[in-house]
Amino acid sequence: MTPAVHPAAEADTAGTQRSGPLSRFTIVDLTRVLAGPYCTLLLADLGARVIKVEQPGEGDDARRIGPFIDGRSAYFLSVNRNKESIALNLREPADRAIFESLLDQADVLVENYRPGAMERLGYGWDAVHARWPRLVMTSVSGFGQTGPYRQQPAYDMVVQAMGGMMSLTGHPGGPPTRVGASIGDLGAGLYAALGTQAALLERERSGEGRHVDVAMLDCQVAMLENALSRLQAEGRTPGPIGSRHPSITPFDVFRAADGWLVIAAGNDALFKRLCGVLQAPALAEDARFLTNALRCEHEPALKQAIEACLAPHGAAHWQALLREAGIPTGPFNTVADVVRDPQVQAREMLLQVEAGPQRPMTVAGNPIKLSGHRTAVWRQPPQLDADRERLLAEFVRG
């Protein structure tokens, strides 16, 4: 069944529908696969002009990563809307001249090569800053521009494992498990977009560009949340604990008669209300469950008791009662459920791009909502080198 989605804006080859808070900025995008393209996708959705520079004949590696729809990579389509494409070989003098013409008028250069690659091409930070002092340069890499690992390659799973994220994911005694989404890439893309905007703001004051250095591993460490605190406060290394919260109980996925639901009773008052909804006053008075600390200590027994109370009725029944009582709850959704969710649709979190003639594809929208601005697909994900002639006419003089 085709999901109901917010329709995309009409694709405009000339880009005249581009608008948003970043609409006066031009970004030259040397990135590929996911972390870098996700950064530039966020900036493009906010109005920036993104010119994607790709390798001739091959393009972004993601163009060859499945799944495929009508011969086009759905992976590539999901993170490359609202961008233009030109194919340039930066080892060829003529293409280097074109690239430099783009930089002459750009505000930001984003790249995600391994450290040292840009220097070998002659476009390392020192050279770029000397020639284009107002240009912001954002570099996204596995381990950053400094440190003993800087030259090592990395993918999402590598940094999830090295950054401790996989050690916290899954169930006790189970095998190492990656987070279901590519959080190593997506986290780096988010931080890179934030750092790029901070550098542009600072340039408004100083008139000078900065080098934004974002490492995927750093981003995983930054996302360890309270795991670092627990390591120090409890004196033991945190490990996987399933779906429950490590320091709030009950805060987990629970089984009802026909499936799962989330219950998040984040304080003592909510726990007492939960006991009322479950018609289980004895739980509220049980000495093991009087405080959050005690509930965490006796979490297995409390979960068993709650699920026994939930067993006679289905998840929707309990969710209605819990919401009425003001207790945070939600269904356990599959991805197919998500695209049908009325809240997701109301928030315009689903857009459509063209995978081919008469072949729309649903992609995730942008969660940043700004008054007076709506994320729209003003330009379809580009075919390789699709904008070459127009870009040459606009940027290359003589």
VEXMAR-140245 format. One record per residue (C-alpha): x, y, z; residue number from 1. Coordinates in Angstrom, 2 decimals. Layout:
{site {X, Y, Z}, NUM},
...
This chain:
{site {0.00, 0.00, 0.00}, 1},
{site {1.33, 3.43, -0.91}, 2},
{site {1.73, 5.51, 2.27}, 3},
{site {0.08, 8.89, 2.58}, 4},
{site {2.87, 11.44, 2.51}, 5},
{site {3.32, 15.16, 2.23}, 6},
{site {3.75, 15.78, -1.51}, 7},
{site {7.05, 17.18, -2.66}, 8},
{site {7.30, 20.52, -4.34}, 9},
{site {7.62, 20.46, -8.10}, 10},
{site {11.20, 19.85, -9.15}, 11},
{site {12.62, 23.03, -10.62}, 12},
{site {15.67, 22.54, -12.82}, 13},
{site {16.74, 26.15, -12.36}, 14},
{site {16.40, 25.94, -8.61}, 15},
{site {14.14, 28.99, -8.33}, 16},
{site {12.06, 27.42, -5.55}, 17},
{site {15.04, 27.13, -3.20}, 18},
{site {14.36, 29.12, -0.05}, 19},
{site {15.15, 29.04, 3.63}, 20},
{site {17.46, 30.57, 6.25}, 21},
{site {20.61, 29.33, 4.47}, 22},
{site {19.52, 30.33, 0.96}, 23},
{site {22.30, 32.87, 0.47}, 24},
{site {25.03, 30.28, 1.04}, 25},
{site {26.64, 28.10, -1.62}, 26},
{site {28.22, 24.79, -0.61}, 27},
{site {30.63, 22.78, -2.72}, 28},
{site {30.12, 19.18, -1.70}, 29},
{site {32.92, 16.63, -2.17}, 30},
{site {31.29, 14.03, 0.06}, 31},
{site {30.06, 10.54, -0.68}, 32},
{site {28.20, 7.59, 0.87}, 33},
{site {26.39, 8.78, 4.05}, 34},
{site {28.00, 10.93, 6.78}, 35},
{site {29.02, 13.81, 4.51}, 36},
{site {25.97, 13.66, 2.23}, 37},
{site {23.69, 13.66, 5.28}, 38},
{site {25.38, 16.85, 6.49}, 39},
{site {24.88, 18.58, 3.14}, 40},
{site {21.31, 17.24, 2.87}, 41},
{site {20.40, 19.00, 6.12}, 42},
{site {21.96, 22.23, 4.89}, 43},
{site {20.25, 21.94, 1.51}, 44},
{site {16.87, 21.38, 3.16}, 45},
{site {17.44, 24.63, 5.05}, 46},
{site {17.94, 26.44, 1.75}, 47},
{site {21.67, 26.25, 1.02}, 48},
{site {22.71, 25.70, -2.57}, 49},
{site {24.64, 22.42, -2.63}, 50},
{site {26.78, 21.60, -5.66}, 51},
{site {27.79, 17.96, -5.49}, 52},
{site {31.18, 17.31, -7.12}, 53},
{site {31.51, 13.65, -8.14}, 54},
{site {34.09, 11.42, -9.79}, 55},
{site {33.53, 11.18, -13.57}, 56},
{site {31.99, 7.92, -14.72}, 57},
{site {31.44, 6.62, -11.20}, 58},
{site {30.05, 9.34, -9.01}, 59},
{site {29.24, 8.95, -5.34}, 60},
{site {29.92, 5.38, -4.14}, 61},
{site {26.35, 5.31, -2.84}, 62},
{site {25.04, 5.23, -6.41}, 63},
{site {26.19, 1.59, -6.48}, 64},
{site {24.79, 0.57, -3.08}, 65},
{site {21.38, -1.12, -2.96}, 66},
{site {18.53, -1.52, -2.69}, 67},
{site {17.68, -0.32, -6.21}, 68},
{site {14.46, 1.05, -7.67}, 69},
{site {14.26, 1.12, -11.45}, 70},
{site {18.04, 0.81, -11.56}, 71},
{site {18.70, 3.76, -9.21}, 72},
{site {20.09, 3.39, -5.71}, 73},
{site {17.43, 4.04, -3.08}, 74},
{site {20.32, 4.56, -0.66}, 75},
{site {21.63, 7.44, -2.78}, 76},
{site {18.17, 8.89, -3.38}, 77},
{site {17.44, 9.04, 0.35}, 78},
{site {20.14, 11.62, 1.16}, 79},
{site {20.79, 13.58, -2.03}, 80},
{site {17.66, 15.59, -2.76}, 81},
{site {17.98, 19.34, -3.33}, 82},
{site {21.52, 19.05, -4.73}, 83},
{site {23.13, 19.70, -8.11}, 84},
{site {25.77, 17.41, -9.67}, 85},
{site {28.88, 18.01, -11.70}, 86},
{site {31.56, 15.40, -12.44}, 87},
{site {35.14, 16.59, -12.04}, 88},
{site {38.48, 14.78, -11.87}, 89},
{site {40.53, 16.85, -9.45}, 90},
{site {43.75, 15.40, -10.86}, 91},
{site {43.06, 16.95, -14.29}, 92},
{site {44.10, 20.60, -14.78}, 93},
{site {40.96, 21.58, -16.69}, 94},
{site {38.66, 20.11, -14.06}, 95},
{site {40.73, 21.64, -11.26}, 96},
{site {40.19, 25.04, -12.87}, 97},
{site {36.43, 24.45, -12.88}, 98},
{site {36.53, 23.32, -9.26}, 99},
{site {38.45, 26.42, -8.26}, 100},
{site {35.91, 28.60, -10.08}, 101},
{site {33.24, 27.01, -7.91}, 102},
{site {35.26, 27.74, -4.77}, 103},
{site {35.72, 31.36, -5.87}, 104},
{site {32.00, 31.91, -5.25}, 105},
{site {31.34, 29.33, -2.53}, 106},
{site {30.87, 29.83, 1.19}, 107},
{site {31.58, 26.26, 2.32}, 108},
{site {33.58, 23.28, 1.11}, 109},
{site {32.53, 19.95, 2.66}, 110},
{site {34.66, 16.82, 2.19}, 111},
{site {34.88, 13.38, 3.77}, 112},
{site {38.11, 11.98, 2.37}, 113},
{site {40.61, 10.27, 4.61}, 114},
{site {42.92, 12.86, 6.24}, 115},
{site {45.80, 13.74, 3.94}, 116},
{site {43.89, 13.15, 0.70}, 117},
{site {42.90, 16.80, 0.31}, 118},
{site {46.50, 17.88, 0.94}, 119},
{site {47.71, 15.53, -1.80}, 120},
{site {45.21, 17.12, -4.18}, 121},
{site {46.46, 20.57, -3.21}, 122},
{site {43.26, 21.48, -1.36}, 123},
{site {44.23, 20.94, 2.25}, 124},
{site {43.03, 23.47, 4.82}, 125},
{site {46.19, 25.59, 4.80}, 126},
{site {46.17, 25.95, 1.01}, 127},
{site {42.43, 26.55, 0.84}, 128},
{site {42.47, 29.11, 3.64}, 129},
{site {45.37, 31.00, 2.10}, 130},
{site {43.59, 31.35, -1.25}, 131},
{site {39.98, 31.64, -0.06}, 132},
{site {40.19, 33.12, 3.45}, 133},
{site {36.41, 33.49, 3.86}, 134},
{site {35.69, 29.90, 2.90}, 135},
{site {34.52, 27.53, 5.63}, 136},
{site {35.90, 24.01, 5.16}, 137},
{site {34.17, 21.09, 6.86}, 138},
{site {36.02, 17.77, 7.00}, 139},
{site {34.19, 14.61, 8.10}, 140},
{site {36.33, 11.52, 8.65}, 141},
{site {36.46, 8.37, 10.72}, 142},
{site {38.95, 9.61, 13.30}, 143},
{site {39.56, 13.29, 12.59}, 144},
{site {42.50, 15.29, 11.32}, 145},
{site {44.69, 14.59, 14.38}, 146},
{site {45.53, 11.64, 16.61}, 147},
{site {47.15, 8.22, 16.11}, 148},
{site {44.18, 6.78, 14.18}, 149},
{site {43.77, 9.67, 11.73}, 150},
{site {44.91, 7.66, 8.69}, 151},
{site {42.72, 4.64, 9.36}, 152},
{site {39.57, 4.09, 7.27}, 153},
{site {36.25, 3.72, 9.02}, 154},
{site {32.65, 2.84, 8.38}, 155},
{site {29.61, 3.13, 10.62}, 156},
{site {30.03, -0.25, 12.30}, 157},
{site {33.71, 0.39, 12.99}, 158},
{site {33.01, 3.52, 15.03}, 159},
{site {29.93, 2.05, 16.70}, 160},
{site {32.18, -0.73, 18.00}, 161},
{site {35.16, 1.48, 18.86}, 162},
{site {33.04, 4.21, 20.45}, 163},
{site {31.34, 1.89, 22.92}, 164},
{site {27.89, 2.15, 21.33}, 165},
{site {27.72, -1.55, 20.45}, 166},
{site {28.75, -2.52, 23.98}, 167},
{site {25.53, -0.91, 25.25}, 168},
{site {23.19, -2.33, 22.59}, 169},
{site {21.34, -5.64, 22.76}, 170},
{site {20.52, -7.95, 25.64}, 171},
{site {22.76, -9.26, 28.45}, 172},
{site {24.76, -12.24, 27.31}, 173},
{site {23.94, -11.66, 23.64}, 174},
{site {26.42, -11.09, 20.82}, 175},
{site {27.67, -7.59, 19.91}, 176},
{site {24.84, -5.71, 18.20}, 177},
{site {24.93, -2.52, 16.16}, 178},
{site {22.27, 0.15, 16.51}, 179},
{site {19.66, -0.53, 13.83}, 180},
{site {20.29, 2.76, 12.00}, 181},
{site {23.71, 3.99, 10.86}, 182},
{site {24.15, 6.23, 13.87}, 183},
{site {27.90, 6.45, 13.33}, 184},
{site {27.35, 8.16, 9.99}, 185},
{site {24.20, 10.08, 10.87}, 186},
{site {25.63, 11.41, 14.12}, 187},
{site {28.71, 12.70, 12.30}, 188},
{site {26.51, 14.32, 9.66}, 189},
{site {24.45, 16.08, 12.31}, 190},
{site {27.49, 17.41, 14.16}, 191},
{site {29.10, 18.47, 10.89}, 192},
{site {26.00, 20.46, 9.89}, 193},
{site {25.96, 22.13, 13.32}, 194},
{site {29.68, 22.94, 13.14}, 195},
{site {29.33, 24.32, 9.61}, 196},
{site {26.59, 26.70, 10.66}, 197},
{site {28.58, 27.79, 13.72}, 198},
{site {31.56, 28.58, 11.47}, 199},
{site {29.35, 30.59, 9.13}, 200},
{site {27.99, 32.58, 12.07}, 201},
{site {31.49, 33.25, 13.34}, 202},
{site {32.55, 34.39, 9.86}, 203},
{site {29.85, 37.06, 10.02}, 204},
{site {31.79, 38.56, 12.93}, 205},
{site {35.40, 37.94, 11.90}, 206},
{site {35.18, 37.79, 8.11}, 207},
{site {37.34, 34.68, 8.21}, 208},
{site {36.51, 31.03, 7.52}, 209},
{site {37.28, 28.21, 9.91}, 210},
{site {38.13, 24.54, 9.46}, 211},
{site {35.44, 22.31, 10.98}, 212},
{site {36.94, 18.93, 11.88}, 213},
{site {34.35, 16.24, 12.72}, 214},
{site {35.34, 12.64, 13.49}, 215},
{site {32.82, 9.80, 13.47}, 216},
{site {34.46, 8.22, 16.51}, 217},
{site {34.27, 11.52, 18.44}, 218},
{site {30.56, 11.72, 17.70}, 219},
{site {29.94, 8.25, 19.09}, 220},
{site {31.78, 9.17, 22.30}, 221},
{site {29.71, 12.37, 22.52}, 222},
{site {26.54, 10.23, 22.32}, 223},
{site {27.46, 7.91, 25.18}, 224},
{site {25.08, 9.96, 27.29}, 225},
{site {24.93, 8.66, 30.86}, 226},
{site {27.09, 5.60, 30.22}, 227},
{site {30.22, 7.61, 31.06}, 228},
{site {28.56, 8.91, 34.22}, 229},
{site {27.53, 5.41, 35.27}, 230},
{site {31.06, 4.13, 34.70}, 231},
{site {32.34, 6.61, 37.28}, 232},
{site {29.39, 6.68, 39.68}, 233},
{site {28.94, 2.91, 39.87}, 234},
{site {32.54, 1.82, 39.41}, 235},
{site {31.70, -0.82, 36.81}, 236},
{site {31.60, -0.90, 33.05}, 237},
{site {28.06, -0.49, 31.66}, 238},
{site {26.85, -3.26, 29.36}, 239},
{site {23.76, -4.11, 27.34}, 240},
{site {20.50, -4.20, 29.28}, 241},
{site {17.94, -4.64, 26.51}, 242},
{site {15.35, -1.95, 25.92}, 243},
{site {14.98, -0.61, 29.46}, 244},
{site {16.41, 2.62, 30.79}, 245},
{site {19.55, 2.12, 32.90}, 246},
{site {18.50, 4.39, 35.75}, 247},
{site {14.72, 4.88, 35.57}, 248},
{site {12.16, 2.11, 36.24}, 249},
{site {9.63, 1.26, 34.86}, 250},
{site {10.89, 2.62, 31.55}, 251},
{site {10.78, -0.19, 29.01}, 252},
{site {8.88, -2.14, 26.36}, 253},
{site {6.21, -4.37, 27.91}, 254},
{site {4.16, -7.25, 26.51}, 255},
{site {0.36, -6.99, 26.42}, 256},
{site {-2.12, -9.58, 25.15}, 257},
{site {-1.51, -8.88, 21.45}, 258},
{site {1.92, -7.26, 21.27}, 259},
{site {4.23, -4.69, 22.76}, 260},
{site {3.91, -1.16, 24.12}, 261},
{site {6.23, 1.32, 25.76}, 262},
{site {5.58, 2.55, 29.29}, 263},
{site {7.81, 5.30, 30.68}, 264},
{site {6.91, 6.17, 34.26}, 265},
{site {9.74, 8.58, 34.90}, 266},
{site {9.07, 9.50, 38.55}, 267},
{site {7.30, 8.32, 41.71}, 268},
{site {4.06, 10.20, 40.95}, 269},
{site {3.80, 8.63, 37.52}, 270},
{site {4.50, 5.19, 38.98}, 271},
{site {1.61, 5.57, 41.42}, 272},
{site {-0.66, 6.64, 38.55}, 273},
{site {0.50, 3.62, 36.56}, 274},
{site {-0.43, 1.33, 39.44}, 275},
{site {-3.88, 2.93, 39.44}, 276},
{site {-4.34, 2.32, 35.71}, 277},
{site {-3.24, -1.30, 36.16}, 278},
{site {-5.59, -1.64, 39.14}, 279},
{site {-2.65, -2.90, 41.14}, 280},
{site {-2.53, -0.89, 44.39}, 281},
{site {-0.32, -3.53, 45.97}, 282},
{site {2.49, -2.59, 43.57}, 283},
{site {2.40, 1.00, 44.77}, 284},
{site {2.73, -0.14, 48.38}, 285},
{site {5.31, -2.89, 47.80}, 286},
{site {8.47, -2.07, 49.76}, 287},
{site {10.61, -3.10, 46.78}, 288},
{site {9.07, -0.43, 44.56}, 289},
{site {8.62, 2.62, 46.81}, 290},
{site {11.37, 4.70, 45.16}, 291},
{site {12.98, 4.81, 41.76}, 292},
{site {16.24, 3.50, 43.19}, 293},
{site {14.43, 0.51, 44.68}, 294},
{site {12.51, -0.08, 41.46}, 295},
{site {15.78, -0.14, 39.51}, 296},
{site {17.21, -2.63, 41.99}, 297},
{site {14.21, -4.92, 41.64}, 298},
{site {13.48, -4.23, 37.95}, 299},
{site {13.01, -7.89, 36.84}, 300},
{site {10.35, -8.52, 39.49}, 301},
{site {8.54, -5.28, 38.69}, 302},
{site {8.52, -5.97, 34.95}, 303},
{site {7.08, -9.43, 35.54}, 304},
{site {4.34, -7.96, 37.76}, 305},
{site {3.45, -5.22, 35.24}, 306},
{site {3.25, -7.69, 32.36}, 307},
{site {0.96, -9.92, 34.42}, 308},
{site {-1.37, -6.95, 34.83}, 309},
{site {-1.20, -6.12, 31.10}, 310},
{site {-1.85, -9.69, 29.94}, 311},
{site {-5.69, -9.63, 29.84}, 312},
{site {-5.94, -6.80, 27.27}, 313},
{site {-4.29, -5.61, 24.07}, 314},
{site {-1.75, -2.83, 23.69}, 315},
{site {-4.24, -0.29, 22.25}, 316},
{site {-6.52, -0.75, 25.28}, 317},
{site {-3.71, 0.03, 27.69}, 318},
{site {-2.34, 2.91, 25.66}, 319},
{site {-5.72, 4.66, 25.74}, 320},
{site {-5.89, 4.35, 29.53}, 321},
{site {-2.29, 5.38, 30.04}, 322},
{site {-2.65, 8.46, 27.85}, 323},
{site {-5.79, 9.47, 29.69}, 324},
{site {-3.81, 9.25, 32.95}, 325},
{site {-0.97, 11.33, 31.51}, 326},
{site {1.57, 8.51, 31.55}, 327},
{site {4.03, 8.54, 28.62}, 328},
{site {3.35, 5.57, 26.36}, 329},
{site {3.58, 4.58, 22.75}, 330},
{site {3.19, 1.65, 20.40}, 331},
{site {6.00, -0.58, 19.23}, 332},
{site {6.05, 0.41, 15.54}, 333},
{site {7.66, -1.29, 12.60}, 334},
{site {9.02, 0.93, 9.80}, 335},
{site {5.85, 0.16, 7.84}, 336},
{site {3.81, 1.39, 10.83}, 337},
{site {5.85, 4.60, 10.98}, 338},
{site {5.02, 5.65, 7.41}, 339},
{site {1.31, 5.24, 8.20}, 340},
{site {1.47, 7.12, 11.50}, 341},
{site {-0.77, 10.24, 11.47}, 342},
{site {1.61, 12.21, 13.69}, 343},
{site {4.55, 11.49, 11.37}, 344},
{site {2.43, 12.59, 8.42}, 345},
{site {1.14, 15.70, 10.18}, 346},
{site {4.73, 16.75, 10.92}, 347},
{site {5.62, 16.35, 7.22}, 348},
{site {8.33, 13.84, 8.05}, 349},
{site {7.79, 11.94, 4.81}, 350},
{site {8.67, 13.37, 1.41}, 351},
{site {8.68, 11.89, -2.06}, 352},
{site {11.47, 11.89, -4.62}, 353},
{site {11.47, 10.43, -8.10}, 354},
{site {13.21, 7.09, -8.47}, 355},
{site {12.18, 7.03, -12.11}, 356},
{site {9.37, 8.08, -14.43}, 357},
{site {6.08, 7.65, -12.58}, 358},
{site {8.02, 5.95, -9.75}, 359},
{site {7.88, 7.97, -6.52}, 360},
{site {9.92, 6.92, -3.52}, 361},
{site {9.21, 7.91, 0.08}, 362},
{site {12.15, 9.34, 2.06}, 363},
{site {12.51, 10.81, 5.53}, 364},
{site {11.92, 14.54, 5.82}, 365},
{site {13.82, 17.09, 7.87}, 366},
{site {12.96, 17.27, 11.59}, 367},
{site {14.07, 20.92, 11.87}, 368},
{site {10.85, 22.94, 11.68}, 369},
{site {11.24, 26.70, 11.28}, 370},
{site {8.40, 29.20, 11.20}, 371},
{site {7.87, 30.46, 7.68}, 372},
{site {9.85, 27.63, 6.07}, 373},
{site {8.76, 24.19, 4.89}, 374},
{site {11.17, 21.51, 3.77}, 375},
{site {10.35, 20.63, 0.18}, 376},
{site {11.93, 18.71, -2.65}, 377},
{site {12.76, 21.66, -4.88}, 378},
{site {15.30, 19.60, -6.81}, 379},
{site {15.25, 15.85, -7.39}, 380},
{site {18.33, 13.75, -6.45}, 381},
{site {20.60, 14.41, -9.42}, 382},
{site {21.78, 12.07, -12.09}, 383},
{site {25.58, 12.07, -12.29}, 384},
{site {26.86, 15.29, -13.95}, 385},
{site {23.29, 16.41, -14.66}, 386},
{site {23.97, 20.10, -14.03}, 387},
{site {27.32, 20.42, -15.77}, 388},
{site {26.43, 22.76, -18.62}, 389},
{site {24.44, 25.16, -16.48}, 390},
{site {27.12, 25.27, -13.77}, 391},
{site {29.89, 25.88, -16.31}, 392},
{site {27.90, 28.72, -17.83}, 393},
{site {27.31, 30.26, -14.41}, 394},
{site {30.66, 29.80, -12.66}, 395},
{site {33.37, 29.54, -15.33}, 396},
{site {34.20, 32.86, -16.89}, 397},
{site {35.74, 33.23, -20.33}, 398},
